[in-house]
Amino acid sequence: MSRKLILLPLLIALIIQVVFGQVTEGEARLREQKTESSAGWKKGGVMAVTLTQTSLTNWAAGGQNSLSINELLSIFANYQKGKNVWDNSLDIGYGVLQQGKESDFVKTDDKFDFLSKYGRQAYQNLYYAALLNFKTQLTIGKDYATDTKISNFLAPAYLLAALGMDYKPNSYFSAFAAPFTGKITIVNDQQLADAGAFGVDPGEKSKSEFGGYVRVIYTRSDFTPEILQNLALTSKIDLFSNYLSEPQNIDVSWETQIVFKVNQYVSVNLNTHLLYDDDIMIGIDNNADGVIDESGPRTQFKEILGIGFSYNF
């Protein structure tokens, strides 16, 4: 994997910071809204880098040298004035690992997630709302055991647009329910499209679905007692049902992020992501003989724990 790609999210972060100035303190810091606001805007952001290195020389117990790098950019810009509420967030994550001096870097994390939600107050804590969400990844993903390409930039990508109601009883909880939701799955890689990856028909580069959608998010950084004052948490779950095909099979995406601030620049980060999509077929080698015996939808889970440098802006 090219070393230039390792620093790609940091380059994007610098571009965003130059263009937008002081933009956010967002979901990674879990919306501790300490930045100044003007004309109803509240903004914030965080950029974090976690490095882990193991170096062995004449080590009798054995082992391998290793280097891992995880990068995170999380920003938000929220507007509220009168009956109008507009929430925007962008999360970019990227991670790589190298084991052994001669081995290449392999990817451990790759995420691009943009969300925009507009609401107009209907009654007290209830809002008419429209939501737009775009998700993809930045680079090629491989099955490193066989060196086979299994994903790429915009393969897959998910574009979701929804109309519904948003319940916001306070600043740290939101429950959005949309009975009218369109979802497009994009596979902009001909090789993967020909294989019918990510649920598209073989040879096609996109798939459209219409259904119902629920998104619940809890984000908080003002915990008590004092021992929890440096702790921030965000947990969000997305549920989608396709009305047109097997609506009982619910797509699930549940992400949780916990940040513990050690001091101004050092933090401990825990990120988990549970994912289930009935259209994504995952191969299983039951006999460990290198041959795929069956494939089907499976519950996917990712966990990243790290201690590293973080910068709020």
Secondary structure, 3 states (H helix, E strand, C coil): CCHHHHCHHHHHHHHHHHHHCCCECCCCCCCCCCCCCCCCEEEEEEEEEEEEEECCCCCCCCCCCEEEEEEEEEEEEEEEECCEEEEEEEEEEEEEEEECCCCCCEEEEEEEEEEEEEEEEEECCEEEEEEEEEEECCCCEEECCCCEEEEECCECEEEEEEEEEEEEEECCEEEEEEEEEEEEEECCCHHHHHCCHHHCCCCCCEEEEEEEEEEEEEEECCCCCHHHCCEEEEEEEEEEEECCCCCCCCEEEEEEEEEEECCCCEEEEEEEEEEECCCCCEEECCCCCCCCCEEECCCEEEEEEEEEEEEEC
